Amino acid sequence: VHALRGPGFTSVQFHPESVMTLHGAAILDDLVTGALAPHRAELTA
């Protein structure tokens, strides 16, 4: 499993949405929230 995260992007080399992945929905939520968080801060500033 490989993952990379930076300001405004997130990349993973596996399928977190798979029913075989433990806590897949929570992982996907965290990845999307983290990728969008910097943009939300810019919009509210």
VENRAQUI-V974999 format. One record per backbone hydrogen bond with DSSP energy under -1.0 kcal/mol. CO is the residue of the C=O (numbers start at 1). NH is the residue of the N-H. Records with the same first field share a line. If there is no record, write none. Layout:
CO: NH  NH
This chain:
2: 13
4: 11
6: 9
9: 6
11: 4
15: 18
18: 21
21: 24
23: 27
24: 28
25: 29
26: 30
27: 31
28: 32
29: 33
30: 34
31: 35
32: 36
33: 37
36: 40
37: 41
38: 42
39: 43
40: 44
